[in-house]
Amino acid sequence: MSCDSTSRMSTAGVFAALPSSPVYPAEKFDVALYAHTAGNSLEAYSVELYYDSSLLEYVSHSGSDDFNQIVFEDLGDFLVL
């Protein structure tokens, strides 16, 4: 899977884009999820995002109006989307 400088995937796959600069204590940051279907219909996909809950706190999530509602579960040390 490869990406250009605008974070667009050139081959099929799913990836998460993390901050490219340092994140300091008490700062919020976004994790964006992208999917490239290679022209196929995407009915569903699942992503598990693991994190150390002693260092990070999950705050919120949002989706695009272009897609179905996100099914989401916060399991303490990882998120299932």
Secondary structure as GFF3:
##gff-version 3
##sequence-region A 1 81
A	DSSP	beta_strand	13	17	.	.	.	ID=ss1
A	DSSP	beta_strand	32	36	.	.	.	ID=ss2
A	DSSP	beta_strand	48	50	.	.	.	ID=ss3
A	DSSP	beta_strand	73	74	.	.	.	ID=ss4
A	DSSP	beta_strand	78	80	.	.	.	ID=ss5
###
